[in-house]
Amino acid sequence: MPTLAISHTIDARGLSCPMPIVKTAQVCRVVPAGSVVELLATDQGSTKDVSAWCRATGNELLDQTVDGSVYRFLIRRN
Amino acid sequence: MDESLNLVLFSGTDDKLQAAAVLTAGAAALGKPVKIFLQYWALDAFRAANVGADHGLAPEAGAAGRLAVDALARAGQAPWAETFRQAKELGGIDIEACSLSMDLLKLEPSDLDPLVDGVEGVTAFYLNAGDGQIVFI
């Protein structure tokens, strides 16, 4: 996929549920629409939680990858 | 997602309050309103002088549960009051003290942590809950 300009990175590594989503919601409230937010998390629930949160809030999950124990999500704030 | 989650918190142990805080923060992140009614020992835990204290764990936790909870805290899990604070920052969260429990514990509104928005009776809680589900913890 083409390189995206990431406007904000949320480092939620080491944080337990639901803090990765809470921090994502906090950031997506303040960044302008169209911004791409990167989320790094180690919570095992985050793969399902992030996609469900994006669906419910109308934001777009552009990409998700895993590197060892770290999940990385790219979310476009709509 | 517009229908509110209505939580009645009765238990005042740290594990049950953390579970309630997690449910609240998850709902807040989705934009789902949460109304919380504090009764008995949960209300006691929300006293300003008591909110950061050790409130113990539910009996079923046992010694192994104590170790597990402590390990999670050492790994950086926020205390339940902090989780509630973060949820409230997202908005849509209303925390009310049960007026009967205020009498029981001989509390005044000024005795409560600022997390608590006000005092109400069970009738107001039911009416505000509308058709939404009520969960008792």
Backbone of each chain as ProteinMPNN parsed JSONL, in Angstrom:
{"seq_chain_A": "MPTLAISHTIDARGLSCPMPIVKTAQVCRVVPAGSVVELLATDQGSTKDVSAWCRATGNELLDQTVDGSVYRFLIRRN", "coords_chain_A": {"N_chain_A": [[0.839, -1.185, 0.0], [0.378, 2.347, -0.553], [2.551, 4.808, 0.949], [1.407, 6.313, 3.886], [0.633, 9.455, 5.312], [1.199, 9.759, 8.55], [-0.503, 11.238, 11.128], [-0.573, 11.15, 13.819], [0.715, 9.201, 16.467], [-0.225, 6.629, 18.608], [0.989, 5.259, 21.407], [0.194, 2.516, 22.841], [1.295, 0.341, 23.932], [1.664, -2.237, 26.275], [-0.471, -1.392, 27.749], [-3.535, -2.35, 29.259], [-6.757, -3.673, 28.252], [-9.518, -1.444, 28.575], [-7.834, 0.484, 27.528], [-6.221, 0.972, 25.131], [-8.245, 1.484, 23.229], [-9.649, 3.541, 24.453], [-7.71, 5.571, 24.452], [-7.405, 5.843, 21.715], [-9.938, 6.766, 21.01], [-9.879, 9.198, 22.377], [-7.868, 10.593, 20.982], [-8.907, 10.615, 18.371], [-10.957, 12.344, 18.647], [-9.872, 14.839, 18.568], [-8.131, 15.164, 16.384], [-8.072, 16.364, 12.972], [-10.665, 15.554, 10.553], [-9.985, 12.975, 8.23], [-7.382, 12.602, 8.966], [-4.653, 10.352, 9.541], [-4.207, 7.927, 11.926], [-1.925, 6.218, 13.917], [-1.865, 3.271, 15.778], [-0.304, 1.545, 18.335], [-0.304, -1.474, 20.021], [-0.425, -3.94, 22.654], [-2.361, -5.412, 23.783], [-4.259, -8.335, 23.751], [-6.885, -8.35, 22.957], [-7.127, -6.346, 21.166], [-7.163, -6.623, 18.35], [-9.739, -7.476, 17.565], [-11.203, -5.524, 18.918], [-10.417, -3.008, 17.871], [-11.225, -3.094, 15.189], [-13.976, -3.408, 15.549], [-14.565, -1.073, 16.935], [-13.925, 0.861, 15.01], [-15.861, 0.269, 13.046], [-18.206, 0.867, 14.496], [-17.961, 3.567, 15.003], [-17.653, 4.824, 12.631], [-15.171, 5.301, 11.595], [-12.208, 4.509, 9.653], [-10.546, 1.499, 9.272], [-7.513, 1.182, 8.06], [-5.319, -0.467, 7.819], [-3.901, -3.368, 9.312], [-1.383, -4.871, 11.186], [0.852, -7.337, 12.57], [3.612, -7.558, 14.69], [5.589, -9.649, 16.145], [4.694, -9.407, 19.436], [3.38, -7.098, 19.146], [0.713, -5.233, 18.02], [-0.215, -3.363, 15.177], [-2.044, -0.685, 14.042], [-3.591, 1.195, 11.462], [-5.559, 3.941, 11.253], [-8.078, 5.774, 9.68], [-9.388, 8.817, 10.458], [-12.648, 9.666, 10.219]], "CA_chain_A": [[0.0, 0.0, 0.0], [1.192, 3.567, -0.593], [2.909, 5.355, 2.262], [0.42, 7.266, 4.375], [1.159, 10.449, 6.26], [0.626, 9.511, 9.878], [-0.529, 12.521, 11.833], [-0.477, 10.954, 15.267], [0.962, 7.819, 16.886], [-0.635, 6.325, 19.981], [1.744, 4.116, 21.904], [-0.575, 1.877, 23.913], [1.946, -0.924, 24.269], [1.696, -2.481, 27.719], [-1.734, -0.996, 28.388], [-4.558, -3.39, 29.163], [-8.094, -3.313, 27.781], [-9.835, -0.907, 27.25], [-7.088, 1.732, 27.345], [-5.871, 1.287, 23.736], [-9.406, 2.064, 22.543], [-9.946, 4.835, 25.093], [-6.741, 6.547, 23.949], [-7.724, 6.071, 20.304], [-11.131, 7.627, 20.975], [-9.463, 10.542, 22.81], [-7.107, 11.237, 19.902], [-9.755, 10.827, 17.192], [-11.848, 13.485, 18.9], [-9.194, 16.133, 18.387], [-7.436, 15.32, 15.095], [-9.021, 16.711, 11.911], [-11.163, 14.471, 9.702], [-9.043, 12.627, 7.172], [-6.07, 12.285, 9.545], [-4.345, 8.933, 9.751], [-3.697, 7.713, 13.277], [-1.287, 4.916, 14.105], [-2.013, 2.751, 17.134], [0.513, 0.39, 18.693], [-0.896, -2.068, 21.224], [-0.073, -5.33, 22.926], [-3.544, -6.081, 24.328], [-4.69, -9.388, 22.835], [-8.23, -8.09, 22.457], [-7.19, -5.144, 20.337], [-7.481, -6.875, 16.927], [-11.199, -7.427, 17.387], [-11.746, -4.281, 19.461], [-10.166, -1.847, 17.003], [-12.089, -3.164, 14.006], [-15.359, -3.156, 15.991], [-14.675, 0.354, 17.272], [-13.961, 1.619, 13.749], [-17.18, 0.064, 12.434], [-19.259, 1.525, 15.275], [-17.787, 5.018, 15.058], [-17.574, 5.377, 11.286], [-13.785, 5.538, 11.179], [-11.803, 3.482, 8.702], [-9.328, 0.753, 9.603], [-6.818, 1.103, 6.775], [-4.337, -1.549, 7.792], [-3.481, -3.884, 10.612], [-0.292, -5.836, 11.082], [1.365, -7.752, 13.87], [5.055, -7.795, 14.69], [5.81, -10.274, 17.449], [3.542, -9.229, 20.318], [2.86, -5.735, 18.97], [-0.262, -5.013, 16.943], [-0.146, -2.001, 14.648], [-3.259, -0.337, 13.297], [-3.668, 2.523, 10.852], [-6.97, 4.312, 11.265], [-8.375, 7.101, 9.131], [-10.452, 9.456, 11.22], [-13.631, 10.204, 9.272]], "C_chain_A": [[0.88, 1.241, 0.0], [1.474, 4.066, 0.828], [1.891, 6.415, 2.671], [1.088, 8.233, 5.337], [0.458, 10.242, 7.602], [0.677, 10.8, 10.683], [-0.328, 12.341, 13.329], [-0.203, 9.483, 15.556], [0.562, 7.659, 18.347], [0.14, 5.092, 20.411], [1.003, 3.533, 23.102], [0.027, 0.523, 24.268], [2.034, -1.068, 25.785], [0.413, -2.101, 28.434], [-2.775, -2.089, 28.195], [-5.875, -2.784, 28.69], [-8.809, -2.524, 28.868], [-8.989, 0.313, 26.875], [-6.622, 1.992, 25.912], [-7.029, 1.957, 22.982], [-9.758, 3.431, 23.144], [-9.001, 5.903, 24.553], [-7.0, 6.864, 22.472], [-8.929, 7.009, 20.181], [-10.759, 9.057, 21.365], [-8.762, 11.285, 21.666], [-8.016, 11.555, 18.72], [-10.767, 11.951, 17.408], [-11.186, 14.798, 18.531], [-8.482, 16.278, 17.048], [-8.468, 15.629, 14.008], [-9.466, 15.475, 11.123], [-10.176, 14.233, 8.567], [-7.661, 12.264, 7.691], [-5.895, 10.778, 9.676], [-3.647, 8.792, 11.095], [-3.112, 6.308, 13.348], [-1.44, 4.507, 15.566], [-1.12, 1.535, 17.298], [-0.021, -0.169, 20.0], [-0.395, -3.491, 21.403], [-1.26, -6.103, 23.514], [-4.085, -7.078, 23.308], [-6.072, -9.131, 22.238], [-8.262, -7.012, 21.386], [-7.521, -5.444, 18.873], [-8.988, -6.811, 16.695], [-11.769, -6.088, 17.841], [-11.585, -3.106, 18.489], [-11.078, -1.905, 15.779], [-13.547, -2.899, 14.389], [-15.564, -1.676, 16.301], [-14.757, 1.204, 16.006], [-15.325, 1.494, 13.077], [-18.241, 0.896, 13.148], [-19.163, 3.042, 15.204], [-17.632, 5.652, 13.683], [-16.169, 5.767, 10.865], [-13.313, 4.331, 10.368], [-10.496, 2.818, 9.152], [-8.612, 0.467, 8.288], [-5.921, -0.125, 6.699], [-4.134, -2.061, 9.207], [-2.446, -4.975, 10.414], [0.117, -6.245, 12.49], [2.85, -8.043, 13.721], [5.407, -8.337, 16.068], [4.561, -10.1, 18.294], [2.897, -7.859, 20.135], [1.923, -5.677, 17.763], [-0.159, -3.557, 16.506], [-1.371, -1.762, 13.771], [-3.087, 1.047, 12.684], [-5.149, 2.838, 10.664], [-7.121, 5.686, 10.623], [-9.583, 7.65, 9.893], [-11.415, 10.121, 10.228], [-14.571, 11.209, 9.928]], "O_chain_A": [[2.005, 1.202, 0.496], [0.732, 3.78, 1.767], [1.559, 7.304, 1.887], [1.998, 7.865, 6.08], [-0.732, 10.522, 7.748], [1.742, 11.38, 10.894], [0.046, 13.284, 14.026], [-0.824, 8.609, 14.952], [0.957, 8.448, 19.206], [-0.031, 4.011, 19.848], [1.163, 3.996, 24.231], [-0.647, -0.336, 24.836], [2.428, -0.137, 26.487], [0.225, -2.449, 29.599], [-2.888, -2.678, 27.12], [-6.079, -1.571, 28.723], [-8.711, -2.916, 30.031], [-9.378, 1.091, 26.004], [-6.623, 3.15, 25.494], [-6.816, 2.881, 22.197], [-10.119, 4.359, 22.421], [-9.431, 7.011, 24.233], [-6.837, 8.003, 22.034], [-8.938, 7.924, 19.358], [-11.253, 10.016, 20.771], [-9.035, 12.459, 21.418], [-7.917, 12.631, 18.13], [-11.362, 12.448, 16.452], [-11.871, 15.77, 18.214], [-8.246, 17.402, 16.605], [-9.618, 15.202, 14.112], [-8.741, 14.484, 11.036], [-9.606, 15.174, 8.015], [-6.853, 11.689, 6.963], [-6.853, 10.035, 9.891], [-2.638, 9.444, 11.365], [-3.724, 5.339, 12.899], [-1.179, 5.295, 16.474], [-1.173, 0.604, 16.494], [-0.176, 0.564, 20.977], [0.002, -4.157, 20.447], [-1.17, -7.314, 23.718], [-4.34, -6.728, 22.155], [-6.395, -9.626, 21.158], [-9.3, -6.783, 20.765], [-8.111, -4.595, 18.206], [-9.455, -6.174, 15.751], [-12.705, -5.571, 17.231], [-12.506, -2.31, 18.31], [-11.64, -0.887, 15.373], [-14.274, -2.243, 13.644], [-16.602, -1.1, 15.974], [-15.548, 2.144, 15.928], [-15.882, 2.481, 12.598], [-19.068, 1.548, 12.51], [-20.174, 3.733, 15.33], [-17.495, 6.87, 13.57], [-15.993, 6.487, 9.882], [-13.936, 3.27, 10.393], [-9.486, 3.484, 9.38], [-9.044, -0.377, 7.503], [-5.784, -0.744, 5.644], [-4.188, -1.3, 10.174], [-2.61, -5.877, 9.592], [-0.228, -5.586, 13.471], [3.286, -8.682, 12.764], [5.511, -7.584, 17.036], [3.489, -10.581, 17.928], [1.98, -7.496, 20.871], [2.298, -6.026, 16.643], [-0.035, -2.647, 17.326], [-1.679, -2.549, 12.876], [-2.518, 1.95, 13.298], [-5.883, 2.101, 10.007], [-6.408, 6.632, 10.959], [-10.644, 7.028, 9.956], [-11.03, 11.029, 9.491], [-15.455, 11.752, 9.265]]}, "seq_chain_B": "MDESLNLVLFSGTDDKLQAAAVLTAGAAALGKPVKIFLQYWALDAFRAANVGADHGLAPEAGAAGRLAVDALARAGQAPWAETFRQAKELGGIDIEACSLSMDLLKLEPSDLDPLVDGVEGVTAFYLNAGDGQIVFI", "coords_chain_B": {"N_chain_B": [[-26.124, 2.438, 19.232], [-26.901, 4.494, 20.776], [-28.512, 3.92, 22.91], [-28.501, 3.875, 26.418], [-26.063, 2.509, 28.695], [-26.682, 1.144, 31.791], [-25.481, 1.101, 34.926], [-25.599, -0.395, 38.048], [-23.755, -0.022, 40.815], [-22.79, -1.876, 43.48], [-20.976, -3.391, 44.958], [-17.901, -2.841, 46.676], [-15.292, -3.604, 46.228], [-11.936, -3.613, 44.889], [-11.556, -5.141, 42.533], [-14.121, -5.551, 41.431], [-14.915, -2.922, 41.044], [-12.996, -2.148, 39.218], [-13.693, -3.78, 37.06], [-16.182, -2.667, 36.465], [-15.351, -0.11, 35.765], [-13.917, -0.622, 33.453], [-15.943, -1.567, 31.74], [-17.383, 0.793, 31.574], [-15.529, 2.611, 30.43], [-15.099, 1.391, 27.981], [-17.64, 1.618, 26.814], [-17.835, 4.395, 26.733], [-15.863, 5.006, 24.872], [-17.073, 4.184, 22.584], [-18.999, 6.019, 22.313], [-21.293, 5.532, 23.665], [-23.756, 6.329, 25.964], [-23.395, 6.254, 29.551], [-24.917, 5.508, 32.561], [-24.479, 5.627, 35.964], [-25.185, 4.227, 39.079], [-24.536, 4.56, 42.384], [-24.378, 2.435, 45.071], [-24.411, 1.459, 48.528], [-21.479, -0.247, 49.342], [-19.986, 0.327, 47.162], [-20.479, 3.046, 46.877], [-19.268, 3.916, 49.222], [-16.616, 3.474, 48.54], [-16.212, 5.537, 46.768], [-15.9, 7.768, 48.307], [-14.19, 10.801, 48.861], [-12.024, 10.701, 50.577], [-11.357, 8.112, 50.482], [-11.04, 7.017, 48.028], [-8.635, 6.324, 46.822], [-7.733, 4.262, 48.342], [-6.863, 0.895, 49.505], [-9.176, -1.414, 48.6], [-9.588, -4.057, 48.837], [-10.432, -7.379, 47.55], [-12.982, -9.279, 45.817], [-14.39, -12.157, 47.5], [-14.022, -14.521, 46.017], [-11.648, -14.172, 44.715], [-9.362, -14.993, 46.135], [-6.027, -16.039, 47.225], [-4.417, -16.425, 44.989], [-5.715, -14.85, 43.12], [-5.294, -12.346, 44.2], [-2.544, -12.065, 43.785], [-2.496, -12.053, 40.998], [-3.979, -9.751, 40.354], [-2.372, -7.808, 41.534], [-0.085, -8.118, 39.96], [-0.964, -7.229, 37.472], [-1.437, -4.57, 38.056], [1.15, -3.741, 38.629], [2.176, -4.007, 36.11], [1.204, -1.826, 34.914], [-1.532, -1.287, 34.769], [-4.122, 1.031, 35.061], [-5.43, 2.388, 38.148], [-8.856, 1.811, 39.248], [-10.246, 4.209, 39.677], [-8.892, 6.023, 38.101], [-9.37, 4.942, 35.59], [-12.126, 5.397, 35.416], [-12.0, 8.194, 35.407], [-10.744, 8.735, 32.966], [-12.669, 7.715, 31.259], [-14.736, 9.493, 31.784], [-13.671, 11.811, 30.742], [-14.021, 11.394, 28.045], [-16.691, 11.804, 27.829], [-20.326, 11.718, 28.24], [-20.809, 10.21, 30.49], [-22.455, 9.655, 33.478], [-22.385, 9.821, 36.905], [-24.021, 8.894, 39.742], [-24.861, 9.214, 43.168], [-26.611, 7.027, 45.307], [-29.357, 8.06, 47.164], [-30.37, 6.852, 49.459], [-28.227, 5.258, 50.246], [-26.431, 7.276, 50.819], [-27.564, 8.245, 53.165], [-27.357, 5.967, 54.763], [-24.577, 5.698, 55.011], [-24.048, 8.033, 56.173], [-23.272, 10.371, 54.695], [-22.34, 13.437, 53.09], [-22.766, 15.396, 50.079], [-20.336, 16.772, 49.717], [-18.498, 15.039, 50.735], [-17.813, 13.308, 48.784], [-15.864, 11.974, 46.052], [-14.81, 13.998, 43.246], [-15.501, 12.613, 40.942], [-18.097, 11.84, 41.199], [-21.225, 12.902, 40.126], [-23.619, 13.745, 41.277], [-26.456, 13.381, 43.54], [-29.081, 11.069, 43.704], [-32.379, 9.537, 43.794], [-33.766, 6.187, 43.599], [-35.868, 6.235, 41.848], [-35.422, 8.325, 40.042], [-33.151, 7.285, 38.864], [-34.183, 4.973, 37.565], [-35.99, 6.19, 35.776], [-34.274, 7.718, 34.201], [-32.859, 5.676, 33.072], [-34.579, 4.609, 31.259], [-35.534, 2.523, 28.611], [-33.257, 1.134, 28.556], [-30.805, -1.422, 29.289], [-30.203, -2.674, 32.591], [-27.49, -3.206, 34.637], [-26.187, -4.989, 37.336], [-23.641, -4.739, 39.631]], "CA_chain_B": [[-25.16, 2.832, 20.273], [-27.424, 5.621, 21.537], [-29.159, 3.454, 24.127], [-27.493, 3.969, 27.47], [-25.724, 1.392, 29.583], [-27.015, 1.578, 33.144], [-24.777, 0.234, 35.865], [-25.768, -0.221, 39.486], [-22.575, -0.541, 41.498], [-23.076, -2.182, 44.882], [-19.767, -3.914, 45.601], [-16.856, -1.828, 46.817], [-13.933, -4.146, 46.147], [-11.202, -3.038, 43.755], [-11.721, -5.911, 41.294], [-15.442, -5.282, 40.837], [-14.926, -1.536, 40.578], [-12.195, -2.093, 37.987], [-14.511, -4.366, 35.991], [-17.19, -1.66, 36.11], [-14.663, 1.004, 35.097], [-13.57, -1.092, 32.104], [-17.197, -1.532, 30.966], [-17.729, 2.201, 31.375], [-14.598, 3.235, 29.488], [-15.362, 0.806, 26.659], [-18.857, 2.235, 26.291], [-17.541, 5.805, 26.439], [-15.075, 5.072, 23.637], [-18.011, 3.966, 21.477], [-20.006, 7.084, 22.331], [-22.51, 5.026, 24.296], [-23.903, 6.959, 27.277], [-23.408, 5.347, 30.705], [-25.435, 6.075, 33.807], [-24.001, 4.785, 37.059], [-25.86, 4.473, 40.353], [-23.633, 4.018, 43.413], [-25.048, 2.035, 46.303], [-23.689, 0.747, 49.59], [-20.021, -0.258, 49.513], [-19.41, 1.037, 46.013], [-20.517, 4.469, 47.218], [-18.233, 4.137, 50.241], [-15.313, 3.524, 47.85], [-16.127, 6.814, 46.054], [-15.634, 8.888, 49.209], [-12.941, 11.466, 48.462], [-10.94, 10.29, 51.468], [-11.233, 6.651, 50.432], [-11.064, 6.536, 46.648], [-7.347, 5.735, 46.45], [-7.338, 3.257, 49.336], [-6.975, -0.521, 49.123], [-10.535, -1.84, 48.922], [-9.66, -5.515, 48.851], [-10.968, -8.073, 46.38], [-14.112, -10.168, 46.082], [-13.898, -13.371, 48.17], [-13.615, -15.585, 45.093], [-10.307, -13.907, 44.178], [-8.391, -15.828, 46.838], [-4.64, -15.568, 47.256], [-3.899, -16.396, 43.615], [-6.318, -13.686, 42.484], [-4.591, -11.169, 44.726], [-1.256, -11.97, 43.088], [-2.754, -11.708, 39.592], [-4.397, -8.339, 40.309], [-1.183, -6.993, 41.836], [0.825, -8.185, 38.816], [-1.514, -6.366, 36.424], [-1.216, -3.182, 38.487], [2.584, -3.451, 38.446], [2.418, -3.916, 34.663], [0.781, -0.508, 34.455], [-2.983, -1.064, 34.692], [-4.539, 2.183, 35.855], [-6.425, 2.097, 39.183], [-10.213, 1.963, 38.713], [-10.693, 5.609, 39.686], [-8.282, 6.664, 36.942], [-10.106, 4.457, 34.421], [-13.378, 6.175, 35.383], [-11.676, 9.576, 35.024], [-10.499, 8.775, 31.513], [-13.973, 7.509, 30.61], [-15.511, 10.731, 31.903], [-13.096, 12.789, 29.81], [-14.626, 11.155, 26.73], [-18.041, 12.354, 27.889], [-21.473, 10.816, 28.211], [-20.852, 9.379, 31.695], [-23.063, 10.327, 34.625], [-22.251, 8.982, 38.101], [-24.91, 9.427, 40.767], [-24.905, 8.508, 44.441], [-27.941, 6.637, 45.789], [-29.61, 8.886, 48.345], [-30.511, 5.959, 50.623], [-26.88, 4.877, 50.69], [-25.849, 8.475, 51.444], [-28.063, 8.245, 54.552], [-26.783, 4.794, 55.438], [-23.156, 5.932, 55.305], [-23.965, 9.374, 56.784], [-22.409, 11.16, 53.812], [-22.803, 14.651, 52.425], [-22.156, 15.461, 48.732], [-18.946, 17.25, 49.782], [-17.623, 13.926, 51.143], [-17.59, 12.407, 47.649], [-14.857, 12.314, 45.04], [-15.415, 14.76, 42.126], [-16.036, 11.719, 39.907], [-19.541, 11.698, 41.404], [-21.88, 14.106, 39.602], [-24.73, 14.201, 42.095], [-27.18, 12.416, 44.372], [-30.457, 10.892, 43.253], [-33.073, 8.365, 44.309], [-33.887, 5.079, 42.652], [-36.873, 6.58, 40.834], [-34.74, 9.104, 39.0], [-32.267, 6.375, 38.132], [-35.009, 4.167, 36.657], [-36.554, 7.021, 34.706], [-33.194, 8.07, 33.286], [-32.417, 4.46, 32.37], [-35.514, 4.371, 30.157], [-35.654, 1.119, 28.228], [-31.918, 0.541, 28.511], [-30.519, -2.524, 30.189], [-29.6, -2.328, 33.882], [-26.543, -4.233, 35.066], [-25.894, -4.858, 38.766], [-22.302, -5.28, 39.917]], "C_chain_B": [[-25.714, 3.948, 21.149], [-28.061, 5.189, 22.85], [-28.124, 3.39, 25.246], [-27.255, 2.625, 28.136], [-25.958, 1.907, 30.988], [-26.406, 0.602, 34.135], [-25.166, 0.599, 37.288], [-24.545, -0.838, 40.145], [-22.892, -0.659, 42.982], [-21.789, -2.554, 45.614], [-18.653, -2.871, 45.603], [-15.453, -2.39, 46.769], [-13.265, -3.674, 44.854], [-11.414, -3.809, 42.457], [-13.068, -5.618, 40.635], [-15.539, -3.849, 40.328], [-14.089, -1.385, 39.307], [-12.99, -2.673, 36.817], [-15.56, -3.366, 35.518], [-16.556, -0.5, 35.347], [-14.301, 0.632, 33.658], [-14.816, -1.079, 31.214], [-17.566, -0.094, 30.623], [-16.835, 2.848, 30.326], [-14.817, 2.692, 28.078], [-16.593, 1.42, 26.02], [-18.59, 3.686, 25.892], [-16.778, 5.936, 25.13], [-15.954, 4.867, 22.41], [-19.052, 5.08, 21.39], [-21.315, 6.65, 22.935], [-22.645, 5.664, 25.675], [-23.943, 5.909, 28.402], [-23.928, 6.102, 31.915], [-25.11, 5.101, 34.927], [-24.674, 5.216, 38.352], [-25.05, 3.788, 41.439], [-24.394, 3.711, 44.684], [-24.057, 1.415, 47.283], [-22.175, 0.886, 49.485], [-19.312, 0.327, 48.301], [-19.399, 2.536, 46.293], [-19.435, 4.794, 48.243], [-16.852, 4.271, 49.59], [-15.12, 4.845, 47.098], [-16.032, 8.009, 46.999], [-14.281, 9.481, 48.845], [-11.759, 10.96, 49.286], [-10.58, 8.817, 51.286], [-10.925, 6.142, 49.041], [-9.746, 5.87, 46.248], [-6.896, 4.62, 47.381], [-7.388, 1.846, 48.755], [-8.342, -1.012, 49.575], [-10.683, -3.347, 48.912], [-10.255, -6.073, 47.571], [-12.168, -8.914, 46.791], [-13.585, -11.487, 46.652], [-13.393, -14.436, 47.199], [-12.22, -15.365, 44.513], [-9.273, -14.827, 44.828], [-6.985, -15.26, 46.748], [-4.072, -15.461, 45.845], [-4.446, -15.184, 42.865], [-5.638, -12.404, 42.917], [-3.269, -10.958, 43.982], [-1.46, -11.512, 41.64], [-3.127, -10.232, 39.451], [-3.198, -7.425, 40.561], [-0.22, -6.966, 40.654], [0.347, -7.261, 37.701], [-1.289, -4.89, 36.775], [0.255, -2.802, 38.286], [2.919, -3.288, 36.97], [1.864, -2.617, 34.078], [-0.717, -0.311, 34.317], [-3.363, 0.091, 35.618], [-5.485, 1.727, 36.962], [-7.83, 2.424, 38.666], [-10.663, 3.428, 38.678], [-10.129, 6.358, 38.468], [-8.986, 6.224, 35.65], [-11.443, 5.195, 34.293], [-13.099, 7.615, 34.93], [-11.476, 9.694, 33.515], [-11.81, 8.588, 30.755], [-14.78, 8.806, 30.649], [-14.977, 11.823, 30.986], [-13.682, 12.627, 28.411], [-16.065, 11.649, 26.678], [-19.121, 11.287, 27.895], [-21.629, 9.949, 29.446], [-21.445, 10.189, 32.842], [-23.012, 9.379, 35.821], [-23.037, 9.625, 39.235], [-24.846, 8.564, 42.025], [-26.351, 8.223, 44.817], [-28.217, 7.369, 47.098], [-29.792, 8.037, 49.599], [-29.138, 5.567, 51.163], [-26.141, 6.057, 51.297], [-26.278, 8.546, 52.915], [-27.419, 7.133, 55.361], [-25.361, 5.071, 55.902], [-22.921, 7.298, 55.937], [-23.017, 10.284, 55.996], [-23.127, 12.411, 53.331], [-22.154, 14.68, 51.04], [-20.688, 15.894, 48.769], [-17.974, 16.162, 50.228], [-17.176, 13.099, 49.945], [-16.504, 12.911, 46.718], [-15.539, 13.08, 43.892], [-15.869, 13.885, 40.959], [-17.562, 11.624, 39.99], [-20.219, 13.016, 41.021], [-22.988, 14.618, 40.496], [-25.328, 13.072, 42.907], [-28.582, 12.296, 43.811], [-31.058, 9.663, 43.906], [-33.252, 7.34, 43.211], [-34.89, 5.402, 41.54], [-36.242, 7.35, 39.681], [-33.825, 8.202, 38.178], [-33.064, 5.547, 37.125], [-35.519, 4.987, 35.48], [-35.47, 7.401, 33.698], [-32.722, 6.867, 32.482], [-33.329, 4.162, 31.182], [-35.65, 2.89, 29.882], [-34.297, 0.424, 28.188], [-31.739, -0.535, 29.57], [-29.893, -2.01, 31.491], [-28.743, -3.496, 34.348], [-26.148, -3.95, 36.508], [-24.545, -5.508, 39.064], [-21.996, -5.12, 41.394]], "O_chain_B": [[-25.095, 4.32, 22.146], [-28.148, 5.975, 23.794], [-27.009, 2.91, 25.045], [-28.11, 1.74, 28.141], [-25.486, 2.988, 31.342], [-26.769, -0.573, 34.175], [-25.074, 1.76, 37.688], [-24.325, -2.045, 40.043], [-23.217, 0.325, 43.647], [-21.538, -2.102, 46.731], [-18.492, -2.116, 44.644], [-14.511, -1.736, 47.216], [-13.933, -3.378, 43.863], [-11.451, -3.206, 41.384], [-13.142, -5.454, 39.417], [-16.168, -3.59, 39.302], [-14.425, -0.594, 38.426], [-12.967, -2.125, 35.715], [-15.801, -3.23, 34.318], [-17.143, 0.028, 34.402], [-14.37, 1.468, 32.757], [-14.756, -0.633, 30.068], [-18.009, 0.194, 29.511], [-17.319, 3.549, 29.437], [-14.733, 3.434, 27.1], [-16.598, 1.711, 24.824], [-19.054, 4.15, 24.851], [-17.015, 6.869, 24.362], [-15.616, 5.326, 21.319], [-19.891, 5.079, 20.489], [-22.339, 7.308, 22.75], [-21.726, 5.551, 26.486], [-24.466, 4.81, 28.215], [-23.447, 7.185, 32.25], [-25.421, 3.913, 34.852], [-24.729, 6.401, 38.68], [-24.893, 2.567, 41.42], [-24.982, 4.599, 45.303], [-23.002, 0.914, 46.894], [-21.644, 1.995, 49.531], [-18.169, 0.773, 48.4], [-18.424, 3.22, 45.982], [-18.766, 5.822, 48.144], [-16.025, 5.073, 50.026], [-13.985, 5.233, 46.82], [-16.077, 9.152, 46.545], [-13.335, 8.749, 48.555], [-10.648, 10.809, 48.778], [-9.609, 8.335, 51.87], [-10.586, 4.97, 48.87], [-9.74, 4.954, 45.427], [-5.796, 4.09, 47.227], [-7.894, 1.633, 47.653], [-8.643, -1.032, 50.769], [-11.801, -3.858, 48.974], [-10.543, -5.334, 46.63], [-12.347, -9.222, 47.969], [-12.469, -11.897, 46.333], [-12.454, -15.169, 47.51], [-11.663, -16.267, 43.887], [-8.409, -15.375, 44.144], [-6.776, -14.149, 46.262], [-3.336, -14.525, 45.537], [-3.737, -14.565, 42.072], [-5.428, -11.493, 42.116], [-2.921, -9.84, 43.602], [-0.699, -10.694, 41.123], [-2.653, -9.547, 38.545], [-3.029, -6.405, 39.894], [0.391, -5.937, 40.368], [1.153, -6.588, 37.059], [-0.991, -4.072, 35.905], [0.569, -1.7, 37.837], [3.822, -2.534, 36.61], [2.034, -2.342, 32.891], [-1.152, 0.719, 33.802], [-2.982, 0.126, 36.788], [-6.26, 0.792, 36.762], [-7.976, 3.228, 37.745], [-11.375, 3.84, 37.762], [-10.799, 7.21, 37.884], [-9.175, 7.025, 34.734], [-11.844, 5.572, 33.191], [-13.872, 8.186, 34.16], [-11.97, 10.623, 32.876], [-12.035, 9.229, 29.728], [-15.429, 9.172, 29.669], [-15.738, 12.664, 30.506], [-13.823, 13.605, 27.676], [-16.599, 11.886, 25.595], [-18.872, 10.118, 27.598], [-22.474, 9.054, 29.473], [-20.978, 11.289, 33.136], [-23.533, 8.265, 35.758], [-22.757, 10.754, 39.639], [-24.785, 7.337, 41.948], [-27.217, 9.084, 44.663], [-27.415, 7.31, 48.03], [-29.408, 8.459, 50.689], [-28.914, 5.546, 52.373], [-25.314, 5.875, 52.19], [-25.476, 8.862, 53.794], [-26.992, 7.336, 56.497], [-24.979, 4.733, 57.022], [-21.786, 7.69, 56.206], [-22.093, 10.88, 56.551], [-24.35, 12.436, 53.186], [-21.109, 14.063, 50.837], [-19.886, 15.442, 47.952], [-16.76, 16.335, 50.116], [-16.264, 12.28, 50.063], [-16.259, 14.113, 46.61], [-16.71, 12.84, 43.6], [-16.56, 14.375, 40.066], [-18.234, 11.364, 38.992], [-19.856, 14.088, 41.507], [-23.279, 15.814, 40.482], [-24.794, 11.964, 42.96], [-29.208, 13.302, 43.478], [-30.35, 8.848, 44.498], [-32.935, 7.587, 42.048], [-34.77, 4.897, 40.424], [-36.491, 7.067, 38.509], [-33.736, 8.334, 36.958], [-32.669, 5.431, 35.965], [-35.484, 4.539, 34.334], [-35.711, 7.407, 32.491], [-32.244, 7.009, 31.356], [-32.904, 3.535, 30.211], [-35.857, 2.093, 30.797], [-34.209, -0.748, 27.824], [-32.42, -0.554, 30.595], [-29.145, -1.032, 31.485], [-29.212, -4.631, 34.44], [-25.817, -2.819, 36.861], [-24.339, -6.687, 38.779], [-20.92, -5.509, 41.848]]}, "name": "protein", "num_of_chains": 2, "seq": "MPTLAISHTIDARGLSCPMPIVKTAQVCRVVPAGSVVELLATDQGSTKDVSAWCRATGNELLDQTVDGSVYRFLIRRNMDESLNLVLFSGTDDKLQAAAVLTAGAAALGKPVKIFLQYWALDAFRAANVGADHGLAPEAGAAGRLAVDALARAGQAPWAETFRQAKELGGIDIEACSLSMDLLKLEPSDLDPLVDGVEGVTAFYLNAGDGQIVFI"}
